[in-house]
Amino acid sequence: MLGPIMRHNPPHTINERMHHPKRAMKTPTDNLTLLLARYEGRQIDFKEEVSSTFYKLLSAFSNTAGGTIVLGVRDSDHAVTGIDLRNNAQKKLADSISSRLGIHPVIEIHEIDGKNVLIVTVEQSRTPVAYDGRYYTRVGDTTREMLPDELRGFFQESIEWDSVTGTFDLDEIDAASVRRFLALARAAGRLTAIDPDEPVEAVLRRLGLIRDGRMTNGAVVLFGTDPQRHFPNTVLRIGRFRRADIIIGDHEIRGNLFAQFEEAERIIKNYIGVRYDISEEAMRESFQRKEVWDYPLPAIREALLNALIHRDYFNNTVQTQVRIFDDHIRFHNPGRLPEGVTIEMILREHYSYLRNPRIADIFYRAGLVERYGSGIERILRAFRDAGAPAPTFSSTPLGFTIDMHTDALTDGALQEMGLGERQISAVHYLKEHGTITNSQYQDLAGVSATTALKELKALAELGILERRSPSKKKTHYVLAQGPVPDV
């Protein structure tokens, strides 16, 4: 791979250059007098030494209109302080730029009054350039991190985050994670063409995680030993809350996505309750006691996978979070629905949108997810099968959220409240469908409209149901616990 282009101009002083204006105007970077006289702006900046701000600035110039950094010059008054170029320092700098940013600027070495100055010129890049997993832009004479929408707009529509290549080394991949994935994929019957003994590099290439000889972001977050080295915000936060303002447990889960999934499931199970069904029916089915969790575990797994697979990895400002309360769990990730897609669409049509197709494909091949776009459907089915209230979903500019609520309305609890079979059946219906009308109650219970109204009112007076009346003809009832969308 070619490194930055380095030029060494012959020694000269500012006075000499002022006496040779024609020679000074050969290129913009040749005329140091004019460069030093300029103010910092969108395409020029001065740095006294190499630091993290230097690399951020190179990222910003690459992501906007290109630019020039003059190294060895104080930015406050443009006094020449010089750069120490002993011990092959300029080559080390060139190698550092290549390895950290994956770009190859032109580096010119000048001498002014016996002091070395480096002029580093970078062109605008066709793809975003990151430093330490973050992307920067230039606004006037200011360098700042790119907003998620800016970053998405920078990419071509056909380019996804998990397909972007970077300056990663093969030794950053955890071979054991790759082998475990291959075992899962073969067991699921979804990856039989790859020899499990193939070299890791060959496996990644076959999976489309190496492009043009370079590893992708997807390869690093899926199988990396330390993805957070490049992408600091790709962590999963799990908190156990007594109230919204009282946290009694906080976990920051790092590592690759497979490791995050396994660890997150273990932590959540430690925080939610489980009871054991030792009824004759349960023992007859499995010859052992049956675990009954506060929330169906298949739904927990699907929600975790949804958060990891579909998060917006361009967004470096919001982490994927799981918040566990006494009576509900909230899963949130910075991956809002695309423009024009609504919650109603994904509930009705099982809309499939692959924000990170490579990541989704790997989890599918591992047998951890089924057909694309079926995650929400499987979550709802798990709650229906458990006879628990359906979770709710929301999408805002901040991301996508799933709220799951515990079932306080068990048959035993309802019977203790004095409810009859018809009313308990209505509660079951509401758990599955989310809403019930007078006519639906009549059909379900086989009663008259008057009786249906009386029994529904009784449920509302007990605080089990809420009456909703968008209009006289659309009066319906929803469960009082947990938010239920209006019909």
C-alpha distance (Angstrom), angle and dihedral (degrees) to the residues before:
residue distance angle dihedral
M1 . . .
L2 3.77 . .
G3 3.78 117.0 .
P4 3.80 129.5 -146.2
I5 3.79 116.4 -58.0
M6 3.81 111.1 -107.7
R7 3.78 123.8 -160.2
H8 3.77 126.0 -176.0
N9 3.80 112.2 -156.2
P10 3.82 118.4 -158.2
P11 3.83 117.2 -94.5
H12 3.77 116.1 -85.5
T13 3.75 140.7 151.1
I14 3.76 130.2 -126.1
N15 3.80 89.4 -109.9
E16 3.80 91.2 54.0
R17 3.79 91.4 50.9
M18 3.80 91.7 49.5
H19 3.79 88.6 56.5
H20 3.82 92.1 52.1
P21 3.79 104.6 49.1
K22 3.81 94.9 160.0
R23 3.80 92.6 55.8
A24 3.80 89.8 43.2
M25 3.80 92.3 59.4
K26 3.82 97.3 58.0
T27 3.85 92.9 107.4
P28 3.82 134.2 -6.1
T29 3.80 91.0 -105.0
D30 3.81 92.8 48.0
N31 3.75 92.3 67.0
L32 3.78 101.3 72.6
T33 3.77 91.3 166.7
L34 3.78 90.9 63.2
L35 3.80 92.3 41.1
L36 3.79 92.9 53.1
A37 3.79 90.8 47.2
R38 3.81 92.4 54.7
Y39 3.75 125.1 94.7
E40 3.81 120.4 -124.3
G41 3.77 109.8 -87.4
R42 3.76 145.3 153.6
Q43 3.81 93.2 -59.2
I44 3.80 104.7 26.9
D45 3.80 135.9 54.4
F46 3.81 138.0 163.5
K47 3.78 125.4 -135.4
E48 3.78 127.7 -176.8
E49 3.81 93.6 -154.2
V50 3.79 144.0 -2.5
S51 3.82 113.1 -82.3
S52 3.80 139.4 137.0
T53 3.83 89.7 -75.7
F54 3.82 88.3 59.8
Y55 3.83 91.6 58.5
K56 3.81 92.4 43.0
L57 3.78 88.2 52.7
L58 3.81 91.7 51.9
S59 3.82 88.8 50.9
A60 3.82 90.5 49.6
F61 3.81 94.1 48.8
S62 3.81 90.6 47.6
N63 3.80 91.2 51.1
T64 3.82 95.5 49.0
A65 3.80 126.3 29.6
G66 3.80 102.5 -40.0
G67 3.78 122.8 -104.1
T68 3.79 152.0 -174.8
I69 3.79 130.8 -97.3
V70 3.79 118.8 -161.7
L71 3.81 107.7 -152.6
G72 3.77 120.5 -158.7
V73 3.79 95.7 34.8
R74 3.80 125.0 107.4
D75 3.79 109.2 -122.1
S76 3.81 95.9 -147.7
D77 3.84 97.0 62.8
H78 3.84 103.4 -1.2
A79 3.80 91.5 -116.8
V80 3.81 111.6 163.7
T81 3.82 108.5 -115.7
G82 3.80 96.6 164.4
I83 3.80 135.8 -138.7
D84 3.80 124.4 -102.6
L85 3.81 105.9 -123.5
R86 3.79 98.0 177.7
N87 3.82 121.4 125.3
N88 3.79 92.8 32.5
A89 3.81 90.5 -64.3
Q90 3.81 95.2 160.9
K91 3.81 92.3 56.9
K92 3.79 91.0 47.1
L93 3.79 89.1 52.4
A94 3.80 91.0 49.3
D95 3.81 91.2 50.4
S96 3.80 90.8 47.0
I97 3.81 92.3 53.4
S98 3.79 91.0 49.8
S99 3.80 94.8 48.5
R100 3.82 97.0 42.3
L101 3.80 100.3 39.8
G102 3.80 107.0 15.4
I103 3.81 92.1 -130.8
H104 3.79 132.2 117.4
P105 3.81 113.0 -144.7
V106 3.79 125.9 -179.0
I107 3.81 110.6 -101.2
E108 3.80 118.3 -161.5
I109 3.80 123.6 -171.8
H110 3.80 117.8 -148.1
E111 3.78 132.1 175.9
I112 3.78 120.0 -142.4
D113 3.78 120.3 -178.1
G114 3.79 90.1 -22.5
K115 3.83 94.3 -48.9
N116 3.80 125.3 110.5
V117 3.79 119.7 -124.8
L118 3.80 125.3 -173.3
I119 3.79 121.7 -149.2
V120 3.79 110.7 -160.8
T121 3.79 115.0 -168.0
V122 3.79 122.5 -172.4
E123 3.80 129.2 -175.5
Q124 3.77 126.6 -138.1
S125 3.80 109.8 -84.5
R126 3.79 125.2 -130.9
T127 3.82 90.4 -140.9
P128 3.82 129.3 38.0
V129 3.80 116.3 -84.0
A130 3.80 116.6 -145.4
Y131 3.77 132.2 -161.4
D132 3.79 115.3 -158.2
G133 3.81 90.8 -13.6
R134 3.81 93.8 -53.7
Y135 3.78 130.2 103.9
Y136 3.79 122.3 -139.6
T137 3.79 135.4 -161.9
R138 3.79 136.8 -166.4
V139 3.80 119.8 -119.1
G140 3.79 109.7 179.6
D141 3.80 105.1 -51.9
T142 3.82 93.0 -24.4
T143 3.80 129.0 98.2
R144 3.79 115.9 -149.8
E145 3.78 138.7 160.5
M146 3.79 115.3 -89.0
L147 3.80 116.6 -108.0
P148 3.83 115.7 -121.8
D149 3.80 93.0 -109.6
E150 3.81 90.8 49.6
L151 3.77 90.6 50.7
R152 3.79 93.9 48.1
G153 3.79 89.7 49.7
F154 3.79 90.2 51.9
F155 3.77 91.6 61.8
Q156 3.74 125.2 76.1
E157 3.80 111.5 -109.2
S158 3.80 90.4 -111.2
I159 3.81 94.1 57.0
E160 3.80 120.9 87.8
W161 3.80 127.0 -166.6
D162 3.79 94.0 -115.4
S163 3.82 91.1 54.3
V164 3.81 95.9 52.8
T165 3.80 112.1 109.8
G166 3.78 124.8 -136.2
T167 3.78 143.0 179.1
F168 3.80 95.9 -81.8
D169 3.79 127.7 147.9
L170 3.79 123.6 -132.5
D171 3.80 90.6 -127.0
E172 3.83 87.6 67.2
I173 3.82 88.8 70.9
D174 3.80 118.1 92.9
A175 3.80 103.8 -130.6
A176 3.81 91.3 -162.6
S177 3.82 90.7 58.6
V178 3.80 90.2 51.6
R179 3.83 91.5 50.1
R180 3.81 92.1 48.6
F181 3.79 89.6 51.1
L182 3.81 91.6 50.7
A183 3.81 90.3 51.5
L184 3.82 91.1 51.0
A185 3.80 92.6 46.3
R186 3.81 93.4 49.9
A187 3.82 91.2 47.2
A188 3.81 88.9 51.9
G189 3.80 90.3 48.8
R190 3.79 91.2 -124.9
L191 3.78 101.0 113.0
T192 3.76 116.2 36.1
A193 3.82 100.7 138.1
I194 3.81 95.9 73.2
D195 3.78 120.2 81.3
P196 3.85 107.2 -130.1
D197 3.81 88.7 -138.7
E198 3.80 94.2 57.0
P199 3.81 115.8 120.8
V200 3.80 113.7 -91.1
E201 3.80 92.1 -115.6
A202 3.81 91.4 54.9
V203 3.81 91.0 49.2
L204 3.80 92.6 51.2
R205 3.79 90.7 47.9
R206 3.80 91.8 51.6
L207 3.80 90.1 49.6
G208 3.81 91.6 53.0
L209 3.80 92.5 -112.7
I210 3.81 92.9 120.3
R211 3.80 116.3 58.6
D212 3.79 126.6 -178.8
G213 3.77 89.1 -7.8
R214 3.81 93.8 -55.8
M215 3.80 130.0 103.7
T216 3.78 119.9 -115.5
N217 3.78 130.8 -129.6
G218 3.80 86.4 -109.6
A219 3.81 92.6 60.1
V220 3.81 91.3 53.2
V221 3.81 98.2 47.7
L222 3.81 92.8 42.5
F223 3.80 100.0 45.0
G224 3.81 108.4 5.8
T225 3.80 122.4 126.9
D226 3.82 90.3 -138.9
P227 3.83 112.9 9.0
Q228 3.81 90.2 167.0
R229 3.80 88.8 70.2
H230 3.80 87.3 74.0
F231 3.81 100.5 21.4
P232 3.83 107.8 34.6
N233 3.80 95.1 -179.3
T234 3.81 96.5 54.8
V235 3.79 92.1 100.6
L236 3.78 129.9 117.0
R237 3.81 116.5 -130.5
I238 3.80 120.0 -156.5
G239 3.79 119.9 -173.6
R240 3.79 131.3 -178.1
F241 3.79 109.7 -148.9
R242 3.78 129.8 -166.4
R243 3.80 87.7 -171.1
A244 3.78 132.9 -9.3
D245 3.80 89.2 -88.3
I246 3.82 99.3 36.3
I247 3.80 117.7 72.7
I248 3.79 119.0 -174.6
G249 3.80 99.4 176.0
D250 3.80 132.4 29.5
H251 3.80 127.1 -178.0
E252 3.80 129.6 178.9
I253 3.80 108.0 -162.5
R254 3.79 115.6 -158.0
G255 3.78 134.6 173.9
N256 3.79 129.7 71.8
L257 3.80 123.3 -31.1
F258 3.80 95.4 -97.3
A259 3.81 90.7 52.2
Q260 3.82 90.9 46.4
F261 3.80 91.9 51.3
E262 3.81 94.1 51.0
E263 3.80 95.0 44.1
A264 3.82 93.9 44.8
E265 3.80 92.6 52.5
R266 3.81 90.5 50.4
I267 3.83 92.9 50.2
I268 3.81 94.6 46.7
K269 3.81 91.3 50.7
N270 3.80 88.6 53.7
Y271 3.81 90.3 56.6
I272 3.80 101.9 43.8
G273 3.79 125.9 71.6
V274 3.80 127.9 -108.2
R275 3.77 129.9 -168.7
Y276 3.78 130.2 -174.5
D277 3.78 127.3 -119.1
I278 3.81 108.5 -149.1
S279 3.78 95.5 168.1
E280 3.78 120.2 137.8
E281 3.80 90.3 -108.3
A282 3.81 93.6 52.8
M283 3.81 92.6 47.0
R284 3.79 90.8 47.9
E285 3.82 91.1 54.6
S286 3.80 99.3 49.9
F287 3.82 106.7 4.1
Q288 3.78 88.6 -122.2
R289 3.76 139.0 71.0
K290 3.82 115.4 -74.3
E291 3.80 122.0 -125.6
V292 3.80 113.9 -131.7
W293 3.81 112.0 -169.1
D294 3.79 126.2 -162.3
Y295 3.81 86.5 -114.2
P296 3.82 126.2 25.2
L297 3.81 107.0 -97.8
P298 3.84 94.1 -140.4
A299 3.83 87.8 60.3
I300 3.82 91.6 48.7
R301 3.81 90.1 52.5
E302 3.81 92.9 47.6
A303 3.80 92.2 49.3
L304 3.81 91.0 50.5
L305 3.79 92.3 48.3
N306 3.81 90.7 47.1
A307 3.81 90.4 53.3
L308 3.81 94.4 48.6
I309 3.80 98.5 41.0
H310 3.79 101.2 40.4
R311 3.80 102.6 36.2
D312 3.78 118.2 123.5
Y313 3.80 101.3 -110.6
F314 3.79 90.7 -173.7
N315 3.80 86.6 70.2
N316 3.80 109.1 88.0
T317 3.81 95.0 170.8
V318 3.83 102.6 68.1
Q319 3.79 127.6 50.4
T320 3.78 127.2 -147.9
Q321 3.80 105.0 -99.6
V322 3.79 139.8 -169.1
R323 3.82 115.8 -166.4
I324 3.79 117.1 -168.3
F325 3.82 118.9 -161.4
D326 3.79 131.7 175.0
D327 3.79 92.8 -94.5
H328 3.79 106.6 19.0
I329 3.81 146.8 25.5
R330 3.79 124.7 -140.2
F331 3.81 122.4 -157.7
H332 3.79 114.0 -166.1
N333 3.78 131.5 175.0
P334 3.82 132.7 167.7
G335 3.78 94.1 -108.8
R336 3.78 109.5 105.6
L337 3.79 120.0 -176.6
P338 3.81 115.5 -85.9
E339 3.78 120.1 -98.6
G340 3.80 111.3 -72.8
V341 3.81 95.8 18.7
T342 3.81 116.4 109.9
I343 3.81 136.0 -169.6
E344 3.80 88.1 -110.4
M345 3.81 90.3 57.2
I346 3.79 95.2 53.2
L347 3.81 91.3 45.4
R348 3.79 94.1 47.4
E349 3.79 103.5 32.4
H350 3.83 102.2 24.2
Y351 3.79 87.4 -125.5
S352 3.81 112.8 -154.5
Y353 3.80 119.5 -148.1
L354 3.80 117.5 169.0
R355 3.78 107.5 -158.0
N356 3.82 90.2 170.4
P357 3.82 106.0 26.5
R358 3.82 96.0 174.9
I359 3.80 92.9 52.2
A360 3.82 90.9 45.0
D361 3.80 91.1 49.6
I362 3.81 93.5 52.4
F363 3.82 93.1 50.3
Y364 3.81 89.5 46.6
R365 3.81 92.4 51.3
A366 3.81 89.1 48.7
G367 3.80 88.7 58.9
L368 3.79 93.2 -118.4
V369 3.81 94.8 117.1
E370 3.77 130.6 32.8
R371 3.78 127.4 -142.8
Y372 3.78 114.6 -18.1
G373 3.77 115.7 -86.5
S374 3.81 95.5 19.2
G375 3.82 98.4 104.6
I376 3.81 97.3 95.4
E377 3.80 90.4 45.2
R378 3.83 90.6 52.7
I379 3.81 92.1 48.9
L380 3.81 91.1 52.9
R381 3.80 91.7 45.8
A382 3.81 91.6 51.6
F383 3.81 90.8 54.8
R384 3.80 92.0 45.7
D385 3.81 91.2 51.1
A386 3.80 89.8 49.6
G387 3.81 91.8 49.0
A388 3.80 89.0 -123.9
P389 3.82 129.0 138.8
A390 3.79 113.3 -84.3
P391 3.81 116.9 -103.1
T392 3.77 121.3 -117.6
F393 3.79 129.1 -126.2
S394 3.79 132.4 -154.4
S395 3.79 136.7 177.7
T396 3.81 122.4 -160.9
P397 3.82 134.4 158.6
L398 3.82 85.9 -88.2
G399 3.80 93.9 59.7
F400 3.81 145.8 -90.7
T401 3.82 122.4 -43.9
I402 3.80 134.5 -167.5
D403 3.83 118.8 -166.5
M404 3.80 118.9 -163.8
H405 3.83 121.2 -171.5
T406 3.77 129.7 -159.8
D407 3.77 117.9 -115.2
A408 3.79 108.7 -108.7
L409 3.81 90.0 164.5
T410 3.80 101.3 75.1
D411 3.80 119.1 157.0
G412 3.78 90.2 -106.8
A413 3.81 92.6 52.1
L414 3.82 91.7 47.0
Q415 3.80 92.3 49.8
E416 3.81 90.2 50.7
M417 3.80 87.1 55.0
G418 3.81 89.0 58.1
L419 3.80 98.6 -109.2
G420 3.79 121.3 156.3
E421 3.79 127.8 -131.6
R422 3.82 93.2 -95.2
Q423 3.79 93.0 54.3
I424 3.82 92.3 44.8
S425 3.81 88.7 51.4
A426 3.81 88.6 52.1
V427 3.82 90.5 53.4
H428 3.83 89.0 51.2
Y429 3.81 88.7 51.0
L430 3.80 91.2 50.7
K431 3.79 92.3 49.7
E432 3.77 89.6 56.8
H433 3.79 101.5 36.7
G434 3.81 103.7 26.0
T435 3.79 95.6 -135.5
I436 3.82 140.7 45.9
T437 3.81 133.3 -167.8
N438 3.80 130.9 -156.4
S439 3.80 91.9 -103.2
Q440 3.81 91.8 49.3
Y441 3.81 89.7 51.5
Q442 3.81 89.5 50.9
D443 3.81 91.5 53.3
L444 3.80 92.6 44.1
A445 3.80 97.0 47.4
G446 3.79 99.9 28.0
V447 3.81 94.0 -125.9
S448 3.79 137.8 127.6
A449 3.79 124.7 -90.6
T450 3.81 90.6 -105.8
T451 3.81 93.4 52.7
A452 3.80 91.0 44.7
L453 3.81 90.8 53.0
K454 3.80 91.8 47.8
E455 3.81 94.3 50.6
L456 3.81 93.8 43.5
K457 3.81 89.8 51.1
A458 3.80 89.3 51.4
L459 3.81 90.3 53.8
A460 3.80 90.1 49.4
E461 3.83 91.9 49.7
L462 3.82 89.2 53.9
G463 3.80 88.7 55.3
I464 3.81 93.4 -114.6
L465 3.81 96.0 112.1
E466 3.77 135.9 32.2
R467 3.79 122.7 -147.9
R468 3.80 115.2 -130.9
S469 3.82 121.9 -168.4
P470 3.83 114.5 179.8
S471 3.82 84.3 161.9
K472 3.80 137.0 -11.4
K473 3.80 91.9 -96.0
K474 3.80 94.6 45.8
T475 3.80 101.1 53.8
H476 3.80 109.9 144.0
Y477 3.80 141.2 154.5
V478 3.81 131.2 -121.2
L479 3.78 133.0 -174.9
A480 3.79 110.9 -84.5
Q481 3.81 94.9 -141.3
G482 3.77 114.7 81.9
P483 3.81 127.7 1.7
V484 3.78 115.9 -64.1
P485 3.81 119.7 -170.3
D486 3.78 118.5 -113.4
V487 3.77 116.0 -107.3
